[in-house]
Amino acid sequence: PVPGSKGDAEIVKPAAVSPPWLTADGDGHLVFFAPVNGVTTKNSEHARTELVRLDNFAAGQGPHTLTASVTVAQVPTEVPSVIIGQIHGAEDISSMPFVMLYYDNGEVKAVVKQEQSGNAHTNIPLLTSVPVGAPFDYSITDGGDGNLTVTATYQGRTVSGSAPLPAAFAGATVRFQAGAYQQAPSSGNTAAPDDGARVTFSSINVGTEAAPPAS
C-alpha cells in the first residue's frame, strides 16, 4: 500500500516479506497489514496487502481450492470489514473481483459477483460472532462442475455454502488472492497511520482438489 513506479500501489514480484505491510511473526506466520490511508491499486478505493497466485486457471474448469487458517487481529475503525481471500480476475479481467470472502464486523461471508460490470451479486453467509483475535479456517473452491463452494470453521463448527458459477465468468481467466484487503475508503481519508486491517495467516494452501465436505 505504498506508491509504485506508476504511482498506484506497489507490486513486489516475486513476493517478499516487506515490513510493516507483510511480516513474519515469531511462529513463522505471515502477518498482513493494510492501512486505511494506504495507496490503492488503479481500480480500487481500498488499500490492500495481498499475495497474488501467479498460476491462473479457467473458471469452471477445476477443481481448484484455496484453504487458509487465519486470525483477524484488527479491522478499520469506521468500516470494520476486510476481504481475506478471493478468486480474482486475471489477464484481460485483472481489475475484476469475482469471489470475495469477507470478515465483516464478526461475520464471515462470501460474495459472488454475477456480472463483469455492475453490482449484481450473491451473498453466502457462513459464520457469525467470530471475535477479533479468534482463529478460524476457510476454503474457497471452484469445483469445475458449475458450482462454487465456500466453507468456514470456527471452534469445531463448519458451515458451507455454494452458488452456481455465473455465466459471465465461465471460462474466464482467474486466480487466487489472500491477505488483508481492508474495506474503508482510502481516498482523502484522515485515519491514523495505524488504523487498518491486520490479518495473520498460519497456513495458506492451493490445490487442484475440491475441499472436503462440511462436517
C-alpha positions in Angstrom: 0.0 0.0 0.0 2.8 2.4 -1.0 3.4 4.2 -4.3 4.9 2.0 -7.0 6.6 3.1 -10.2 3.3 4.1 -11.8 2.0 6.0 -8.8 -0.5 3.4 -7.6 0.1 0.6 -5.2 3.5 -1.1 -5.4 3.7 -4.7 -6.7 6.5 -6.8 -5.2 7.4 -9.6 -7.6 8.4 -12.2 -6.5 6.6 -11.7 -3.2 8.8 -11.0 -0.2 8.4 -10.0 3.4 8.1 -6.2 3.3 7.7 -4.6 6.8 5.5 -3.2 8.0 3.0 -4.4 5.4 4.0 -8.1 5.3 5.9 -9.6 8.1 6.7 -12.9 9.7 5.9 -13.4 13.4 7.9 -15.5 15.9 6.0 -18.6 14.8 6.7 -18.1 11.1 3.2 -17.0 10.4 2.6 -14.2 7.8 1.1 -11.0 9.1 -0.6 -8.7 6.6 -1.3 -5.1 7.4 -3.3 -2.8 5.1 -3.7 0.8 6.4 -6.9 2.8 5.8 -4.8 5.6 4.3 -2.6 3.5 2.2 -2.1 3.7 -1.6 -4.6 1.7 -3.7 -4.4 -0.2 -6.9 -5.6 1.6 -10.0 -9.2 0.4 -10.0 -9.9 0.3 -6.2 -10.5 2.8 -3.5 -9.4 0.4 -0.7 -5.8 -0.2 0.3 -4.6 -3.8 0.5 -1.7 -6.1 1.2 -2.2 -9.4 -0.5 -0.5 -12.4 -2.0 -1.4 -13.0 -5.7 -1.2 -16.5 -7.0 0.8 -16.5 -10.2 -0.7 -19.7 -11.6 -4.0 -18.7 -13.3 -6.9 -21.1 -14.1 -10.1 -21.0 -16.2 -13.2 -20.5 -14.0 -15.4 -23.6 -14.1 -12.6 -25.9 -15.3 -11.5 -27.2 -12.0 -11.4 -28.3 -9.3 -9.3 -25.6 -7.7 -9.3 -24.8 -3.9 -7.8 -22.2 -1.7 -7.6 -23.1 2.0 -6.3 -21.0 4.9 -6.1 -20.7 8.6 -6.4 -17.0 9.7 -6.8 -14.7 12.6 -8.2 -11.2 12.0 -6.3 -9.2 14.7 -7.5 -5.7 13.7 -10.2 -4.1 11.5 -10.6 -0.5 10.4 -12.3 1.8 12.9 -15.1 3.2 10.7 -15.6 0.2 8.3 -14.8 -2.9 10.3 -14.5 -5.2 7.2 -11.7 -6.9 5.4 -11.5 -9.3 2.5 -9.2 -12.2 3.4 -9.5 -14.4 0.3 -10.5 -14.1 -3.3 -10.9 -15.7 -6.7 -10.0 -12.7 -8.7 -9.9 -11.9 -12.4 -6.6 -12.3 -14.2 -5.1 -11.2 -17.5 -7.7 -9.3 -19.5 -10.1 -9.0 -16.5 -7.3 -8.4 -13.9 -9.2 -5.5 -12.4 -12.3 -7.6 -11.8 -13.1 -9.3 -8.4 -15.1 -12.5 -8.7 -15.5 -14.4 -5.4 -14.7 -12.4 -2.2 -14.5 -13.9 1.3 -15.2 -11.2 4.0 -14.6 -10.9 7.7 -17.2 -8.2 8.4 -17.7 -7.0 12.0 -17.6 -10.5 13.4 -19.3 -12.2 10.5 -17.7 -14.4 7.9 -19.4 -14.4 4.5 -18.7 -14.7 0.8 -19.9 -12.6 -2.1 -20.0 -13.9 -5.7 -20.3 -11.3 -8.4 -22.8 -12.2 -11.1 -21.5 -9.8 -13.8 -18.2 -8.5 -15.0 -19.6 -5.0 -14.7 -22.3 -3.7 -12.3 -23.1 -4.6 -8.7 -25.2 -7.8 -9.1 -24.0 -10.4 -6.6 -25.0 -13.3 -4.5 -24.3 -13.4 -0.7 -23.3 -16.6 1.0 -23.5 -16.3 4.9 -21.1 -18.5 6.8 -20.2 -17.6 10.4 -21.4 -15.1 13.0 -20.0 -13.9 16.3 -16.3 -14.5 15.5 -14.4 -12.0 17.6 -11.4 -10.1 16.5 -8.3 -12.1 17.5 -10.0 -15.6 17.2 -8.5 -18.1 14.7 -10.7 -19.8 12.1 -10.3 -21.6 8.8 -11.8 -21.1 5.4 -11.8 -22.6 1.9 -12.9 -21.3 -1.5 -13.5 -23.9 -4.2 -14.3 -23.7 -7.9 -15.5 -27.3 -8.3 -15.2 -27.4 -12.0 -18.7 -28.7 -12.1 -20.5 -25.4 -12.4 -20.6 -24.8 -8.6 -18.6 -22.6 -6.3 -18.3 -23.6 -2.6 -17.0 -21.7 0.4 -16.6 -23.1 3.9 -15.6 -21.6 7.3 -14.7 -23.4 10.5 -14.7 -21.8 14.0 -14.4 -23.6 17.3 -15.1 -27.0 15.6 -18.2 -25.9 13.7 -18.0 -25.9 9.9 -20.5 -24.0 7.8 -20.6 -24.4 4.0 -22.4 -22.6 1.3 -22.5 -22.8 -2.5 -23.6 -20.8 -5.6 -23.7 -21.6 -9.3 -20.8 -20.4 -11.4 -22.1 -17.2 -13.1 -22.3 -17.4 -16.8 -20.4 -14.1 -17.1 -17.3 -15.8 -15.6 -17.5 -19.3 -17.1 -14.1 -19.9 -18.8 -12.7 -16.6 -17.7 -9.0 -16.5 -16.6 -8.9 -16.1 -12.8 -6.5 -16.5 -9.9 -6.5 -16.8 -6.1 -5.5 -14.0 -3.8 -5.2 -13.9 0.0 -4.3 -11.3 2.6 -5.8 -8.1 4.1 -7.9 -6.1 1.7 -9.4 -3.5 4.1 -12.8 -2.0 3.1 -12.6 1.6 4.4 -12.2 4.1 1.5 -8.6 5.3 1.3 -9.0 8.4 -0.9 -8.9 11.5 1.3 -9.1 9.5 4.5 -7.5 11.2 7.5 -7.3 8.0 9.6 -4.4 7.4 11.9 -1.4 5.6 10.3 -2.1 2.5 12.4 -5.8 2.3 11.5 -6.5 -0.5 9.1 -6.8 -4.3 8.9 -4.2 -6.8 10.3 -4.6 -10.5 9.4 -2.3 -13.3 10.4 -2.2 -16.5 8.2 -0.8 -19.6 9.9 -1.4 -21.5 6.6 -2.3 -20.9 3.0 -2.6 -23.7 0.5 -3.8 -24.0 -3.1 -4.7 -27.4 -4.6 -6.5 -29.0 -7.5 -8.9 -31.0 -5.4 -12.2 -30.0 -4.1 -12.4 -29.1 -0.4 -13.7 -31.9 1.9 -17.4 -31.7 2.7 -18.5 -29.9 5.8 -19.0 -32.0 9.0 
